[in-house]
Structure formats: C-alpha cells, structure tokens
Amino acid sequence: MSSQQSVAVDTRNQPLFESVHTTVEGAIVGVVGRWYYDECQVGLESTFAEDIELESMEVMEIAENLIETYEGKVDFVTWFSAMELEDLVELTLGDVVEFIVKSIERSAA
C-alpha cells in the first residue's frame, strides 16, 4: 500500500471525513434529487462523470454550494484547473471528500 493510500484510509476513519462525506452527499442530492442519487447507488468510489452522470454545470453547482458551505476554505477552481480532462472524468466522491478534509485541516493549521 502506498503512503498516499494509507493516508486516505486513515483520513476516512476520522469524524471530519464522515461529516464532510455527509455534507457532500447532501450537496449532490440537492442538485440531482434523492431518488436519482439512490438509483445511482452512489458510494465513495463513484465517479461524477460516469457513475452519477453529472453534467459540468451540475458539478460546478455542487462545487459552488460546497465553497459556500465551507466559507471559502475549499478552492475547487485551483484544484480543478490543475487536473487533466481524464482526471476530471475519473473524479470520485471520495476524492472530493478527501480534498475538502485536507483543505479544512490546512486552513485550521
């Protein structure tokens, strides 16, 4: 197991991870609705583009909601701009939750 994977595993066991996961899930449900979210059987490894089948505008709406929720502590614009198209297509719910957790931890330091 790589050190990055072990960090992800450790992060996923923290209460902050669970809290952020619930918040991100709520933001997605707010855009697509509970029925659709449940129908897609969304989990931490679900991709936004392929598994949840979100359009770019829906992803941006979710990101804007999360930026507001976390009062600017999360910089999705910079994070997204550093990604290749393939990275964006393969972006998972777990990736987003981990990014937010790390952003919150950095802002608290």
MARDRENKOL-771615 format. One line per 10 residues: number of its first residue (from 1); their letters; for each residue x, y, z of N, C-alpha, C. Coordinates in Angstrom, 2 decimals. Example, Ala and Ser with C-alpha at 12.3 -4.5 7.8 and 13.67 -1.06 7.14 Angstrom:
% MARDRENKOL-771615
1) AS) 13.19 -5.69 7.80 12.30 -4.50 7.80 13.20 -3.30 7.80 ~ 12.85 -2.25 7.08 13.67 -1.06 7.14 12.90 0.03 7.87
***
This chain:
% MARDRENKOL-771615
1) MSSQQSVAVD) 0.84 -1.18 0.00 0.00 0.00 0.00 0.88 1.24 0.00 ~ 0.60 2.17 -0.90 1.41 3.38 -0.96 1.09 4.28 0.22 ~ 1.96 5.26 0.47 1.72 6.18 1.57 0.48 7.02 1.32 ~ 0.20 7.35 0.04 -1.00 8.12 -0.26 -2.25 7.32 0.07 ~ -2.25 6.03 -0.26 -3.39 5.19 0.06 -3.57 5.06 1.56 ~ -2.49 4.91 2.31 -2.62 4.77 3.75 -3.15 6.05 4.38 ~ -2.77 7.20 3.83 -3.30 8.47 4.32 -4.81 8.52 4.07 ~ -5.23 8.09 2.89 -6.65 8.09 2.55 -7.43 7.19 3.50 ~ -6.87 6.02 3.80 -7.54 5.10 4.70 -7.65 5.73 6.08 ~ -6.56 6.32 6.57 -6.58 6.97 7.87 -7.57 8.12 7.89
11) TRNQPLFESV) -7.59 8.94 6.85 -8.49 10.07 6.76 -9.94 9.61 6.79 ~ -10.24 8.53 6.11 -11.62 8.05 6.01 -12.17 7.53 7.33 ~ -11.30 7.30 8.29 -11.76 6.83 9.59 -11.98 7.97 10.58 ~ -11.73 9.18 10.17 -11.86 10.33 11.06 -13.28 10.89 11.05 ~ -13.73 11.43 12.19 -15.07 12.05 12.23 -15.23 13.18 11.21 ~ -14.16 13.95 10.96 -14.24 15.03 9.98 -14.57 14.47 8.61 ~ -13.98 13.34 8.24 -14.27 12.72 6.94 -15.75 12.37 6.85 ~ -16.30 11.78 7.88 -17.72 11.40 7.87 -18.61 12.62 7.76 ~ -18.26 13.68 8.47 -19.04 14.91 8.42 -19.01 15.52 7.02 ~ -17.83 15.58 6.42 -17.70 16.13 5.07 -18.42 15.24 4.07
21) HTTVEGAIVG) -18.29 13.94 4.23 -18.98 13.00 3.33 -20.49 13.26 3.35 ~ -21.06 13.42 4.51 -22.49 13.71 4.64 -22.84 15.03 3.97 ~ -22.00 16.03 4.14 -22.24 17.35 3.54 -22.17 17.28 2.01 ~ -21.17 16.59 1.48 -21.03 16.46 0.02 -22.21 15.67 -0.54 ~ -22.59 14.61 0.14 -23.75 13.84 -0.29 -24.99 14.73 -0.35 ~ -25.19 15.56 0.67 -26.32 16.48 0.69 -26.28 17.48 -0.45 ~ -25.08 17.95 -0.80 -24.94 18.89 -1.91 -25.30 18.22 -3.24 ~ -24.89 16.98 -3.40 -25.22 16.25 -4.63 -26.73 16.00 -4.70 ~ -27.31 15.55 -3.60 -28.75 15.29 -3.56 -29.53 16.58 -3.83 ~ -29.01 17.69 -3.34 -29.65 18.98 -3.58 -29.73 19.34 -5.05
31) VVGRWYYDEC) -28.80 18.82 -5.84 -28.77 19.11 -7.28 -29.53 18.05 -8.07 ~ -29.33 16.78 -7.75 -29.92 15.72 -8.57 -31.17 15.09 -7.98 ~ -31.42 15.31 -6.69 -32.58 14.71 -6.03 -32.22 13.38 -5.38 ~ -32.92 13.05 -4.31 -32.64 11.82 -3.54 -32.90 10.57 -4.39 ~ -34.02 10.56 -5.14 -34.34 9.37 -5.92 -33.22 9.03 -6.88 ~ -32.74 10.01 -7.64 -31.69 9.77 -8.63 -30.39 9.35 -7.93 ~ -30.05 10.02 -6.84 -28.83 9.70 -6.08 -28.87 8.24 -5.63 ~ -29.99 7.82 -5.05 -30.14 6.44 -4.59 -30.14 5.46 -5.76 ~ -30.79 5.84 -6.85 -30.85 4.99 -8.05 -29.44 4.71 -8.59 ~ -28.56 5.68 -8.50 -27.17 5.52 -8.99 -26.31 4.70 -8.02
41) QVGLESTFAE) -26.84 4.41 -6.83 -26.10 3.67 -5.81 -24.73 4.29 -5.57 ~ -24.74 5.56 -5.26 -23.51 6.32 -5.10 -22.74 5.87 -3.86 ~ -21.44 5.67 -4.06 -20.52 5.35 -2.97 -19.27 6.20 -3.12 ~ -18.33 6.02 -2.24 -17.11 6.84 -2.26 -16.31 6.65 -3.54 ~ -16.43 5.51 -4.20 -15.67 5.27 -5.43 -16.46 5.65 -6.68 ~ -17.67 6.19 -6.52 -18.48 6.59 -7.67 -17.89 7.83 -8.33 ~ -17.82 7.81 -9.66 -17.32 8.97 -10.40 -18.48 9.91 -10.71 ~ -18.18 11.19 -10.73 -19.20 12.19 -11.03 -19.64 12.10 -12.49 ~ -18.69 11.87 -13.39 -19.00 11.89 -14.83 -19.68 10.61 -15.30 ~ -19.17 9.46 -14.88 -19.69 8.21 -15.43 -20.73 7.53 -14.55
51) DIELESMEVM) -20.48 7.43 -13.25 -21.40 6.71 -12.38 -22.64 7.54 -12.02 ~ -22.43 8.80 -11.69 -23.55 9.67 -11.33 -24.08 10.42 -12.55 ~ -23.27 10.43 -13.62 -23.63 11.04 -14.90 -24.00 12.53 -14.76 ~ -23.18 13.26 -14.03 -23.41 14.69 -13.86 -22.83 15.47 -15.04 ~ -23.53 16.50 -15.43 -23.04 17.44 -16.43 -22.09 18.41 -15.74 ~ -21.24 19.08 -16.50 -20.27 20.00 -15.91 -20.95 21.11 -15.11 ~ -22.09 21.59 -15.58 -22.80 22.65 -14.85 -23.30 22.15 -13.50 ~ -23.71 20.89 -13.43 -24.15 20.31 -12.16 -22.98 20.18 -11.20 ~ -21.83 19.76 -11.72 -20.63 19.66 -10.88 -20.26 21.03 -10.34 ~ -20.33 22.05 -11.18 -19.99 23.40 -10.73 -20.99 23.91 -9.69
61) EIAENLIETY) -22.27 23.58 -9.85 -23.27 23.97 -8.86 -22.99 23.32 -7.51 ~ -22.62 22.05 -7.53 -22.26 21.34 -6.30 -21.02 21.99 -5.69 ~ -20.01 22.28 -6.51 -18.78 22.92 -6.02 -19.09 24.28 -5.40 ~ -19.92 25.07 -6.05 -20.28 26.39 -5.51 -20.99 26.26 -4.17 ~ -21.89 25.28 -4.06 -22.58 25.05 -2.79 -21.59 24.67 -1.68 ~ -20.60 23.85 -2.03 -19.62 23.42 -1.04 -18.67 24.55 -0.67 ~ -18.31 25.39 -1.62 -17.47 26.55 -1.32 -18.19 27.45 -0.33 ~ -19.47 27.66 -0.56 -20.27 28.48 0.36 -20.38 27.82 1.73 ~ -20.64 26.52 1.74 -20.76 25.78 3.00 -19.49 25.88 3.82 ~ -18.35 25.74 3.18 -17.07 25.76 3.89 -16.41 27.13 3.88
71) EGKVDFVTWF) -17.20 28.14 3.61 -16.81 29.55 3.72 -15.47 29.85 3.04 ~ -15.30 29.35 1.82 -14.11 29.66 1.04 -12.85 28.92 1.42 ~ -12.93 27.97 2.35 -11.75 27.20 2.75 -11.36 26.16 1.71 ~ -12.25 25.96 0.72 -12.04 24.94 -0.30 -11.93 25.64 -1.65 ~ -10.78 25.48 -2.32 -10.54 26.15 -3.60 -10.65 25.14 -4.75 ~ -11.89 24.89 -5.16 -12.12 23.94 -6.25 -11.56 24.45 -7.57 ~ -11.62 25.75 -7.79 -11.16 26.31 -9.07 -9.70 25.96 -9.30 ~ -8.86 26.20 -8.33 -7.44 25.87 -8.47 -7.23 24.37 -8.58 ~ -7.95 23.60 -7.79 -7.82 22.14 -7.81 -8.23 21.59 -9.17 ~ -9.40 22.01 -9.66 -9.87 21.54 -10.96 -8.94 21.97 -12.09
81) SAMELEDLVE) -8.44 23.21 -12.03 -7.61 23.73 -13.12 -6.28 22.98 -13.24 ~ -5.84 22.36 -12.17 -4.59 21.60 -12.19 -4.77 20.18 -12.75 ~ -6.03 19.80 -13.02 -6.32 18.44 -13.47 -6.39 18.36 -14.99 ~ -5.99 17.21 -15.50 -6.19 16.88 -16.91 -7.65 16.45 -17.08 ~ -8.14 16.46 -18.30 -9.52 16.07 -18.57 -9.81 14.67 -18.04 ~ -8.89 13.75 -18.24 -9.07 12.37 -17.76 -9.24 12.33 -16.24 ~ -8.47 13.17 -15.53 -8.58 13.23 -14.07 -9.96 13.70 -13.66 ~ -10.49 14.69 -14.37 -11.82 15.21 -14.06 -12.89 14.15 -14.31 ~ -12.75 13.40 -15.38 -13.72 12.35 -15.71 -13.69 11.25 -14.66 ~ -12.52 10.97 -14.12 -12.36 9.89 -13.14 -12.53 10.35 -11.69
91) LTLGDVVEFI) -12.85 11.61 -11.48 -13.01 12.16 -10.13 -14.13 11.45 -9.37 ~ -13.81 10.98 -8.17 -14.80 10.24 -7.38 -15.31 11.08 -6.21 ~ -16.40 10.62 -5.64 -16.94 11.25 -4.44 -15.89 11.24 -3.34 ~ -15.19 10.12 -3.18 -14.14 10.02 -2.16 -13.02 11.02 -2.39 ~ -12.64 11.25 -3.66 -11.60 12.24 -3.97 -12.01 13.63 -3.49 ~ -13.26 13.99 -3.75 -13.75 15.31 -3.36 -13.80 15.44 -1.85 ~ -14.29 14.41 -1.17 -14.36 14.46 0.29 -12.96 14.59 0.87 ~ -12.01 13.81 0.37 -10.63 13.89 0.87 -10.01 15.26 0.61 ~ -10.29 15.84 -0.56 -9.77 17.17 -0.86 -10.33 18.20 0.13 ~ -11.61 18.13 0.41 -12.22 19.07 1.36 -11.64 18.88 2.75
101) VKSIERSAA) -11.50 17.64 3.19 -10.93 17.37 4.52 -9.53 17.96 4.62 ~ -8.70 17.72 3.62 -7.33 18.26 3.64 -7.35 19.79 3.61 ~ -8.25 20.38 2.85 -8.36 21.85 2.79 -8.74 22.42 4.13 ~ -9.69 21.78 4.81 -10.13 22.25 6.14 -9.00 22.12 7.13 ~ -8.30 21.00 7.09 -7.18 20.77 8.02 -6.08 21.81 7.79 ~ -5.78 22.13 6.51 -4.76 23.15 6.21 -5.19 24.51 6.72 ~ -6.46 24.85 6.55 -6.93 26.18 6.98 -6.96 26.31 8.49 ~ -7.06 25.19 9.20 -7.08 25.21 10.66 -5.68 25.25 11.26 ~ -4.68 24.90 10.45 -3.30 24.85 10.94 -2.69 26.22 11.11
***
